[in-house]
Amino acid sequence: MPSGLLGKKFPAPVLKTMWPFYTAGVIVAYGINSLANTLSNTDEYRNDPRNPNKAAATKH
């Protein structure tokens, strides 16, 4: 029986002990995404050529 790439499997409860960190990571990623979208739509950066929303608005 081959051992596979990771070697011997240990019955460690990874998800059970790490779920608060996974949840916090998702919440932080959502917050950063929301902040970036909000800041890219402000008056200061609305006409910036690096703004991806500007290219989408001028195609119509």
mmJSON file of the N, C-alpha and C atoms, coordinates in Angstrom:
{"data_MODEL":{"atom_site":{
"group_PDB":["ATOM","ATOM","ATOM","ATOM","ATOM","ATOM","ATOM","ATOM","ATOM","ATOM","ATOM","ATOM","ATOM","ATOM","ATOM","ATOM","ATOM","ATOM","ATOM","ATOM","ATOM","ATOM","ATOM","ATOM","ATOM","ATOM","ATOM","ATOM","ATOM","ATOM","ATOM","ATOM","ATOM","ATOM","ATOM","ATOM","ATOM","ATOM","ATOM","ATOM","ATOM","ATOM","ATOM","ATOM","ATOM","ATOM","ATOM","ATOM","ATOM","ATOM","ATOM","ATOM","ATOM","ATOM","ATOM","ATOM","ATOM","ATOM","ATOM","ATOM","ATOM","ATOM","ATOM","ATOM","ATOM","ATOM","ATOM","ATOM","ATOM","ATOM","ATOM","ATOM","ATOM","ATOM","ATOM","ATOM","ATOM","ATOM","ATOM","ATOM","ATOM","ATOM","ATOM","ATOM","ATOM","ATOM","ATOM","ATOM","ATOM","ATOM","ATOM","ATOM","ATOM","ATOM","ATOM","ATOM","ATOM","ATOM","ATOM","ATOM","ATOM","ATOM","ATOM","ATOM","ATOM","ATOM","ATOM","ATOM","ATOM","ATOM","ATOM","ATOM","ATOM","ATOM","ATOM","ATOM","ATOM","ATOM","ATOM","ATOM","ATOM","ATOM","ATOM","ATOM","ATOM","ATOM","ATOM","ATOM","ATOM","ATOM","ATOM","ATOM","ATOM","ATOM","ATOM","ATOM","ATOM","ATOM","ATOM","ATOM","ATOM","ATOM","ATOM","ATOM","ATOM","ATOM","ATOM","ATOM","ATOM","ATOM","ATOM","ATOM","ATOM","ATOM","ATOM","ATOM","ATOM","ATOM","ATOM","ATOM","ATOM","ATOM","ATOM","ATOM","ATOM","ATOM","ATOM","ATOM","ATOM","ATOM","ATOM","ATOM","ATOM","ATOM","ATOM","ATOM","ATOM","ATOM","ATOM","ATOM"],
"id":[1,2,3,4,5,6,7,8,9,10,11,12,13,14,15,16,17,18,19,20,21,22,23,24,25,26,27,28,29,30,31,32,33,34,35,36,37,38,39,40,41,42,43,44,45,46,47,48,49,50,51,52,53,54,55,56,57,58,59,60,61,62,63,64,65,66,67,68,69,70,71,72,73,74,75,76,77,78,79,80,81,82,83,84,85,86,87,88,89,90,91,92,93,94,95,96,97,98,99,100,101,102,103,104,105,106,107,108,109,110,111,112,113,114,115,116,117,118,119,120,121,122,123,124,125,126,127,128,129,130,131,132,133,134,135,136,137,138,139,140,141,142,143,144,145,146,147,148,149,150,151,152,153,154,155,156,157,158,159,160,161,162,163,164,165,166,167,168,169,170,171,172,173,174,175,176,177,178,179,180],
"type_symbol":["N","C","C","N","C","C","N","C","C","N","C","C","N","C","C","N","C","C","N","C","C","N","C","C","N","C","C","N","C","C","N","C","C","N","C","C","N","C","C","N","C","C","N","C","C","N","C","C","N","C","C","N","C","C","N","C","C","N","C","C","N","C","C","N","C","C","N","C","C","N","C","C","N","C","C","N","C","C","N","C","C","N","C","C","N","C","C","N","C","C","N","C","C","N","C","C","N","C","C","N","C","C","N","C","C","N","C","C","N","C","C","N","C","C","N","C","C","N","C","C","N","C","C","N","C","C","N","C","C","N","C","C","N","C","C","N","C","C","N","C","C","N","C","C","N","C","C","N","C","C","N","C","C","N","C","C","N","C","C","N","C","C","N","C","C","N","C","C","N","C","C","N","C","C","N","C","C","N","C","C"],
"label_atom_id":["N","CA","C","N","CA","C","N","CA","C","N","CA","C","N","CA","C","N","CA","C","N","CA","C","N","CA","C","N","CA","C","N","CA","C","N","CA","C","N","CA","C","N","CA","C","N","CA","C","N","CA","C","N","CA","C","N","CA","C","N","CA","C","N","CA","C","N","CA","C","N","CA","C","N","CA","C","N","CA","C","N","CA","C","N","CA","C","N","CA","C","N","CA","C","N","CA","C","N","CA","C","N","CA","C","N","CA","C","N","CA","C","N","CA","C","N","CA","C","N","CA","C","N","CA","C","N","CA","C","N","CA","C","N","CA","C","N","CA","C","N","CA","C","N","CA","C","N","CA","C","N","CA","C","N","CA","C","N","CA","C","N","CA","C","N","CA","C","N","CA","C","N","CA","C","N","CA","C","N","CA","C","N","CA","C","N","CA","C","N","CA","C","N","CA","C","N","CA","C","N","CA","C","N","CA","C","N","CA","C"],
"label_alt_id":[null,null,null,null,null,null,null,null,null,null,null,null,null,null,null,null,null,null,null,null,null,null,null,null,null,null,null,null,null,null,null,null,null,null,null,null,null,null,null,null,null,null,null,null,null,null,null,null,null,null,null,null,null,null,null,null,null,null,null,null,null,null,null,null,null,null,null,null,null,null,null,null,null,null,null,null,null,null,null,null,null,null,null,null,null,null,null,null,null,null,null,null,null,null,null,null,null,null,null,null,null,null,null,null,null,null,null,null,null,null,null,null,null,null,null,null,null,null,null,null,null,null,null,null,null,null,null,null,null,null,null,null,null,null,null,null,null,null,null,null,null,null,null,null,null,null,null,null,null,null,null,null,null,null,null,null,null,null,null,null,null,null,null,null,null,null,null,null,null,null,null,null,null,null,null,null,null,null,null,null],
"label_comp_id":["MET","MET","MET","PRO","PRO","PRO","SER","SER","SER","GLY","GLY","GLY","LEU","LEU","LEU","LEU","LEU","LEU","GLY","GLY","GLY","LYS","LYS","LYS","LYS","LYS","LYS","PHE","PHE","PHE","PRO","PRO","PRO","ALA","ALA","ALA","PRO","PRO","PRO","VAL","VAL","VAL","LEU","LEU","LEU","LYS","LYS","LYS","THR","THR","THR","MET","MET","MET","TRP","TRP","TRP","PRO","PRO","PRO","PHE","PHE","PHE","TYR","TYR","TYR","THR","THR","THR","ALA","ALA","ALA","GLY","GLY","GLY","VAL","VAL","VAL","ILE","ILE","ILE","VAL","VAL","VAL","ALA","ALA","ALA","TYR","TYR","TYR","GLY","GLY","GLY","ILE","ILE","ILE","ASN","ASN","ASN","SER","SER","SER","LEU","LEU","LEU","ALA","ALA","ALA","ASN","ASN","ASN","THR","THR","THR","LEU","LEU","LEU","SER","SER","SER","ASN","ASN","ASN","THR","THR","THR","ASP","ASP","ASP","GLU","GLU","GLU","TYR","TYR","TYR","ARG","ARG","ARG","ASN","ASN","ASN","ASP","ASP","ASP","PRO","PRO","PRO","ARG","ARG","ARG","ASN","ASN","ASN","PRO","PRO","PRO","ASN","ASN","ASN","LYS","LYS","LYS","ALA","ALA","ALA","ALA","ALA","ALA","ALA","ALA","ALA","THR","THR","THR","LYS","LYS","LYS","HIS","HIS","HIS"],
"label_asym_id":["A","A","A","A","A","A","A","A","A","A","A","A","A","A","A","A","A","A","A","A","A","A","A","A","A","A","A","A","A","A","A","A","A","A","A","A","A","A","A","A","A","A","A","A","A","A","A","A","A","A","A","A","A","A","A","A","A","A","A","A","A","A","A","A","A","A","A","A","A","A","A","A","A","A","A","A","A","A","A","A","A","A","A","A","A","A","A","A","A","A","A","A","A","A","A","A","A","A","A","A","A","A","A","A","A","A","A","A","A","A","A","A","A","A","A","A","A","A","A","A","A","A","A","A","A","A","A","A","A","A","A","A","A","A","A","A","A","A","A","A","A","A","A","A","A","A","A","A","A","A","A","A","A","A","A","A","A","A","A","A","A","A","A","A","A","A","A","A","A","A","A","A","A","A","A","A","A","A","A","A"],
"label_entity_id":["1","1","1","1","1","1","1","1","1","1","1","1","1","1","1","1","1","1","1","1","1","1","1","1","1","1","1","1","1","1","1","1","1","1","1","1","1","1","1","1","1","1","1","1","1","1","1","1","1","1","1","1","1","1","1","1","1","1","1","1","1","1","1","1","1","1","1","1","1","1","1","1","1","1","1","1","1","1","1","1","1","1","1","1","1","1","1","1","1","1","1","1","1","1","1","1","1","1","1","1","1","1","1","1","1","1","1","1","1","1","1","1","1","1","1","1","1","1","1","1","1","1","1","1","1","1","1","1","1","1","1","1","1","1","1","1","1","1","1","1","1","1","1","1","1","1","1","1","1","1","1","1","1","1","1","1","1","1","1","1","1","1","1","1","1","1","1","1","1","1","1","1","1","1","1","1","1","1","1","1"],
"label_seq_id":[1,1,1,2,2,2,3,3,3,4,4,4,5,5,5,6,6,6,7,7,7,8,8,8,9,9,9,10,10,10,11,11,11,12,12,12,13,13,13,14,14,14,15,15,15,16,16,16,17,17,17,18,18,18,19,19,19,20,20,20,21,21,21,22,22,22,23,23,23,24,24,24,25,25,25,26,26,26,27,27,27,28,28,28,29,29,29,30,30,30,31,31,31,32,32,32,33,33,33,34,34,34,35,35,35,36,36,36,37,37,37,38,38,38,39,39,39,40,40,40,41,41,41,42,42,42,43,43,43,44,44,44,45,45,45,46,46,46,47,47,47,48,48,48,49,49,49,50,50,50,51,51,51,52,52,52,53,53,53,54,54,54,55,55,55,56,56,56,57,57,57,58,58,58,59,59,59,60,60,60],
"pdbx_PDB_ins_code":[null,null,null,null,null,null,null,null,null,null,null,null,null,null,null,null,null,null,null,null,null,null,null,null,null,null,null,null,null,null,null,null,null,null,null,null,null,null,null,null,null,null,null,null,null,null,null,null,null,null,null,null,null,null,null,null,null,null,null,null,null,null,null,null,null,null,null,null,null,null,null,null,null,null,null,null,null,null,null,null,null,null,null,null,null,null,null,null,null,null,null,null,null,null,null,null,null,null,null,null,null,null,null,null,null,null,null,null,null,null,null,null,null,null,null,null,null,null,null,null,null,null,null,null,null,null,null,null,null,null,null,null,null,null,null,null,null,null,null,null,null,null,null,null,null,null,null,null,null,null,null,null,null,null,null,null,null,null,null,null,null,null,null,null,null,null,null,null,null,null,null,null,null,null,null,null,null,null,null,null],
"Cartn_x":[0.841,0.0,0.891,0.78,1.623,1.163,2.108,1.791,1.229,1.349,0.804,1.793,1.337,2.201,2.446,1.479,1.6,2.083,2.279,2.733,1.588,1.85,0.852,-0.231,-1.477,-2.591,-2.834,-2.952,-3.234,-4.652,-5.376,-6.765,-6.833,-6.269,-6.283,-7.555,-8.251,-9.477,-9.157,-8.766,-8.326,-9.499,-10.557,-11.692,-12.376,-12.443,-13.111,-12.387,-11.084,-10.327,-10.012,-10.042,-9.634,-10.797,-12.05,-13.17,-13.272,-12.904,-12.977,-12.015,-10.863,-9.892,-10.334,-10.926,-11.462,-12.599,-13.476,-14.587,-14.091,-13.12,-12.561,-11.884,-11.219,-10.58,-11.586,-12.711,-13.759,-14.356,-14.577,-15.148,-14.186,-12.899,-11.905,-11.794,-11.797,-11.722,-12.946,-14.124,-15.34,-15.269,-14.76,-14.641,-13.667,-12.542,-11.556,-12.126,-12.856,-13.46,-14.511,-15.323,-16.349,-15.716,-14.668,-13.981,-13.336,-12.726,-12.093,-13.124,-14.265,-15.321,-15.889,-16.048,-16.56,-15.578,-14.309,-13.307,-13.107,-13.294,-13.116,-14.272,-15.376,-16.513,-16.617,-15.611,-15.64,-15.324,-15.64,-15.421,-13.946,-13.084,-11.652,-11.077,-11.573,-11.016,-11.959,-13.094,-14.059,-13.499,-12.72,-12.188,-10.742,-10.217,-8.849,-8.772,-7.786,-7.709,-7.438,-6.965,-6.72,-7.976,-9.044,-10.284,-10.989,-11.219,-11.898,-13.35,-13.977,-15.372,-15.492,-14.449,-14.475,-14.538,-13.777,-13.787,-15.125,-15.77,-17.074,-18.155,-18.03,-19.05,-18.95,-17.751,-17.598,-17.832,-18.026,-18.225,-19.627,-20.579,-21.968,-22.169],
"Cartn_y":[-1.175,0.0,1.245,2.089,3.291,4.316,5.07,6.036,7.342,7.579,8.804,9.953,11.103,12.275,12.852,12.735,13.367,12.428,11.187,10.251,9.692,9.362,8.759,9.776,9.312,10.181,10.091,11.238,11.299,11.829,11.283,11.729,13.034,14.083,15.377,16.143,16.699,17.462,18.876,19.0,20.297,21.256,20.83,21.727,22.094,21.156,21.395,22.455,22.485,23.44,24.736,24.74,25.916,26.713,26.312,26.989,28.47,28.931,30.382,31.178,30.601,31.296,31.319,30.232,30.208,31.216,31.261,32.207,33.645,33.918,35.272,35.652,34.71,34.986,35.361,34.667,34.98,36.352,36.672,37.973,39.106,38.921,39.952,40.127,39.028,39.129,39.854,39.566,40.257,41.748,42.075,43.473,44.243,43.629,44.283,44.478,43.487,43.607,44.714,44.781,45.831,47.215,47.337,48.621,49.036,48.105,48.425,48.848,48.19,48.579,49.95,50.22,51.526,52.637,52.409,53.443,53.661,52.622,52.807,53.58,53.726,54.48,55.887,56.339,57.696,58.69,59.95,60.993,61.155,60.921,61.115,60.112,58.885,57.833,57.394,58.055,57.635,57.815,58.868,59.132,58.685,57.945,57.437,56.367,56.428,55.419,54.01,53.864,52.535,51.923,52.685,52.215,51.264,50.003,49.074,49.435,50.182,50.589,51.645,52.426,53.442,52.799,51.746,51.057,50.403,49.884,49.25,50.287,51.478,52.505,53.156,53.23,53.924,53.008,51.724,50.816,50.918,51.405,51.463,52.581],
"Cartn_z":[0.0,0.0,0.0,-1.04,-1.089,-0.056,0.448,1.501,0.947,-0.351,-0.93,-0.827,-1.172,-1.187,0.21,1.089,2.392,3.479,3.171,4.187,4.991,6.238,7.106,7.473,7.49,7.854,9.354,9.978,11.399,11.599,12.542,12.755,13.557,13.019,13.707,13.338,14.301,14.022,13.543,12.282,11.758,11.62,10.981,10.758,12.073,12.975,14.255,15.081,15.009,15.819,15.092,13.772,13.007,12.421,12.657,12.023,12.381,13.576,13.819,12.938,12.644,11.801,10.346,9.87,8.506,8.363,9.361,9.323,9.354,10.211,10.277,8.974,8.321,7.041,5.97,5.944,4.962,5.254,6.525,6.891,6.536,6.793,6.466,4.953,4.204,2.745,2.184,2.722,2.283,2.611,3.797,4.187,3.312,2.988,2.122,0.727,0.22,-1.102,-1.118,-0.087,-0.019,0.077,0.881,1.002,-0.314,-1.012,-2.293,-3.325,-3.361,-4.3,-3.956,-2.676,-2.26,-2.6,-2.326,-2.615,-4.11,-4.921,-6.364,-6.98,-6.267,-6.785,-6.202,-5.455,-4.922,-6.035,-5.782,-6.789,-7.136,-6.162,-6.39,-7.398,-7.364,-8.221,-9.335,-9.492,-10.51,-11.924,-12.163,-13.502,-13.665,-12.719,-12.806,-13.899,-14.795,-15.869,-15.354,-14.117,-13.554,-12.937,-12.865,-12.269,-13.236,-12.838,-13.757,-14.009,-13.131,-13.355,-14.432,-14.655,-15.695,-17.082,-17.28,-18.57,-18.827,-17.802,-17.965,-18.258,-17.701,-17.899,-19.268,-19.849,-21.132,-22.331,-22.147,-23.277,-23.86,-23.097,-23.58,-24.51],
"occupancy":[1.0,1.0,1.0,1.0,1.0,1.0,1.0,1.0,1.0,1.0,1.0,1.0,1.0,1.0,1.0,1.0,1.0,1.0,1.0,1.0,1.0,1.0,1.0,1.0,1.0,1.0,1.0,1.0,1.0,1.0,1.0,1.0,1.0,1.0,1.0,1.0,1.0,1.0,1.0,1.0,1.0,1.0,1.0,1.0,1.0,1.0,1.0,1.0,1.0,1.0,1.0,1.0,1.0,1.0,1.0,1.0,1.0,1.0,1.0,1.0,1.0,1.0,1.0,1.0,1.0,1.0,1.0,1.0,1.0,1.0,1.0,1.0,1.0,1.0,1.0,1.0,1.0,1.0,1.0,1.0,1.0,1.0,1.0,1.0,1.0,1.0,1.0,1.0,1.0,1.0,1.0,1.0,1.0,1.0,1.0,1.0,1.0,1.0,1.0,1.0,1.0,1.0,1.0,1.0,1.0,1.0,1.0,1.0,1.0,1.0,1.0,1.0,1.0,1.0,1.0,1.0,1.0,1.0,1.0,1.0,1.0,1.0,1.0,1.0,1.0,1.0,1.0,1.0,1.0,1.0,1.0,1.0,1.0,1.0,1.0,1.0,1.0,1.0,1.0,1.0,1.0,1.0,1.0,1.0,1.0,1.0,1.0,1.0,1.0,1.0,1.0,1.0,1.0,1.0,1.0,1.0,1.0,1.0,1.0,1.0,1.0,1.0,1.0,1.0,1.0,1.0,1.0,1.0,1.0,1.0,1.0,1.0,1.0,1.0,1.0,1.0,1.0,1.0,1.0,1.0],
"B_iso_or_equiv":[0.0,0.0,0.0,0.0,0.0,0.0,0.0,0.0,0.0,0.0,0.0,0.0,0.0,0.0,0.0,0.0,0.0,0.0,0.0,0.0,0.0,0.0,0.0,0.0,0.0,0.0,0.0,0.0,0.0,0.0,0.0,0.0,0.0,0.0,0.0,0.0,0.0,0.0,0.0,0.0,0.0,0.0,0.0,0.0,0.0,0.0,0.0,0.0,0.0,0.0,0.0,0.0,0.0,0.0,0.0,0.0,0.0,0.0,0.0,0.0,0.0,0.0,0.0,0.0,0.0,0.0,0.0,0.0,0.0,0.0,0.0,0.0,0.0,0.0,0.0,0.0,0.0,0.0,0.0,0.0,0.0,0.0,0.0,0.0,0.0,0.0,0.0,0.0,0.0,0.0,0.0,0.0,0.0,0.0,0.0,0.0,0.0,0.0,0.0,0.0,0.0,0.0,0.0,0.0,0.0,0.0,0.0,0.0,0.0,0.0,0.0,0.0,0.0,0.0,0.0,0.0,0.0,0.0,0.0,0.0,0.0,0.0,0.0,0.0,0.0,0.0,0.0,0.0,0.0,0.0,0.0,0.0,0.0,0.0,0.0,0.0,0.0,0.0,0.0,0.0,0.0,0.0,0.0,0.0,0.0,0.0,0.0,0.0,0.0,0.0,0.0,0.0,0.0,0.0,0.0,0.0,0.0,0.0,0.0,0.0,0.0,0.0,0.0,0.0,0.0,0.0,0.0,0.0,0.0,0.0,0.0,0.0,0.0,0.0,0.0,0.0,0.0,0.0,0.0,0.0],
"pdbx_formal_charge":[null,null,null,null,null,null,null,null,null,null,null,null,null,null,null,null,null,null,null,null,null,null,null,null,null,null,null,null,null,null,null,null,null,null,null,null,null,null,null,null,null,null,null,null,null,null,null,null,null,null,null,null,null,null,null,null,null,null,null,null,null,null,null,null,null,null,null,null,null,null,null,null,null,null,null,null,null,null,null,null,null,null,null,null,null,null,null,null,null,null,null,null,null,null,null,null,null,null,null,null,null,null,null,null,null,null,null,null,null,null,null,null,null,null,null,null,null,null,null,null,null,null,null,null,null,null,null,null,null,null,null,null,null,null,null,null,null,null,null,null,null,null,null,null,null,null,null,null,null,null,null,null,null,null,null,null,null,null,null,null,null,null,null,null,null,null,null,null,null,null,null,null,null,null,null,null,null,null,null,null],
"auth_seq_id":[1,1,1,2,2,2,3,3,3,4,4,4,5,5,5,6,6,6,7,7,7,8,8,8,9,9,9,10,10,10,11,11,11,12,12,12,13,13,13,14,14,14,15,15,15,16,16,16,17,17,17,18,18,18,19,19,19,20,20,20,21,21,21,22,22,22,23,23,23,24,24,24,25,25,25,26,26,26,27,27,27,28,28,28,29,29,29,30,30,30,31,31,31,32,32,32,33,33,33,34,34,34,35,35,35,36,36,36,37,37,37,38,38,38,39,39,39,40,40,40,41,41,41,42,42,42,43,43,43,44,44,44,45,45,45,46,46,46,47,47,47,48,48,48,49,49,49,50,50,50,51,51,51,52,52,52,53,53,53,54,54,54,55,55,55,56,56,56,57,57,57,58,58,58,59,59,59,60,60,60],
"auth_comp_id":["MET","MET","MET","PRO","PRO","PRO","SER","SER","SER","GLY","GLY","GLY","LEU","LEU","LEU","LEU","LEU","LEU","GLY","GLY","GLY","LYS","LYS","LYS","LYS","LYS","LYS","PHE","PHE","PHE","PRO","PRO","PRO","ALA","ALA","ALA","PRO","PRO","PRO","VAL","VAL","VAL","LEU","LEU","LEU","LYS","LYS","LYS","THR","THR","THR","MET","MET","MET","TRP","TRP","TRP","PRO","PRO","PRO","PHE","PHE","PHE","TYR","TYR","TYR","THR","THR","THR","ALA","ALA","ALA","GLY","GLY","GLY","VAL","VAL","VAL","ILE","ILE","ILE","VAL","VAL","VAL","ALA","ALA","ALA","TYR","TYR","TYR","GLY","GLY","GLY","ILE","ILE","ILE","ASN","ASN","ASN","SER","SER","SER","LEU","LEU","LEU","ALA","ALA","ALA","ASN","ASN","ASN","THR","THR","THR","LEU","LEU","LEU","SER","SER","SER","ASN","ASN","ASN","THR","THR","THR","ASP","ASP","ASP","GLU","GLU","GLU","TYR","TYR","TYR","ARG","ARG","ARG","ASN","ASN","ASN","ASP","ASP","ASP","PRO","PRO","PRO","ARG","ARG","ARG","ASN","ASN","ASN","PRO","PRO","PRO","ASN","ASN","ASN","LYS","LYS","LYS","ALA","ALA","ALA","ALA","ALA","ALA","ALA","ALA","ALA","THR","THR","THR","LYS","LYS","LYS","HIS","HIS","HIS"],
"auth_asym_id":["A","A","A","A","A","A","A","A","A","A","A","A","A","A","A","A","A","A","A","A","A","A","A","A","A","A","A","A","A","A","A","A","A","A","A","A","A","A","A","A","A","A","A","A","A","A","A","A","A","A","A","A","A","A","A","A","A","A","A","A","A","A","A","A","A","A","A","A","A","A","A","A","A","A","A","A","A","A","A","A","A","A","A","A","A","A","A","A","A","A","A","A","A","A","A","A","A","A","A","A","A","A","A","A","A","A","A","A","A","A","A","A","A","A","A","A","A","A","A","A","A","A","A","A","A","A","A","A","A","A","A","A","A","A","A","A","A","A","A","A","A","A","A","A","A","A","A","A","A","A","A","A","A","A","A","A","A","A","A","A","A","A","A","A","A","A","A","A","A","A","A","A","A","A","A","A","A","A","A","A"],
"auth_atom_id":["N","CA","C","N","CA","C","N","CA","C","N","CA","C","N","CA","C","N","CA","C","N","CA","C","N","CA","C","N","CA","C","N","CA","C","N","CA","C","N","CA","C","N","CA","C","N","CA","C","N","CA","C","N","CA","C","N","CA","C","N","CA","C","N","CA","C","N","CA","C","N","CA","C","N","CA","C","N","CA","C","N","CA","C","N","CA","C","N","CA","C","N","CA","C","N","CA","C","N","CA","C","N","CA","C","N","CA","C","N","CA","C","N","CA","C","N","CA","C","N","CA","C","N","CA","C","N","CA","C","N","CA","C","N","CA","C","N","CA","C","N","CA","C","N","CA","C","N","CA","C","N","CA","C","N","CA","C","N","CA","C","N","CA","C","N","CA","C","N","CA","C","N","CA","C","N","CA","C","N","CA","C","N","CA","C","N","CA","C","N","CA","C","N","CA","C","N","CA","C","N","CA","C","N","CA","C","N","CA","C"],
"pdbx_PDB_model_num":[1,1,1,1,1,1,1,1,1,1,1,1,1,1,1,1,1,1,1,1,1,1,1,1,1,1,1,1,1,1,1,1,1,1,1,1,1,1,1,1,1,1,1,1,1,1,1,1,1,1,1,1,1,1,1,1,1,1,1,1,1,1,1,1,1,1,1,1,1,1,1,1,1,1,1,1,1,1,1,1,1,1,1,1,1,1,1,1,1,1,1,1,1,1,1,1,1,1,1,1,1,1,1,1,1,1,1,1,1,1,1,1,1,1,1,1,1,1,1,1,1,1,1,1,1,1,1,1,1,1,1,1,1,1,1,1,1,1,1,1,1,1,1,1,1,1,1,1,1,1,1,1,1,1,1,1,1,1,1,1,1,1,1,1,1,1,1,1,1,1,1,1,1,1,1,1,1,1,1,1]
}}}
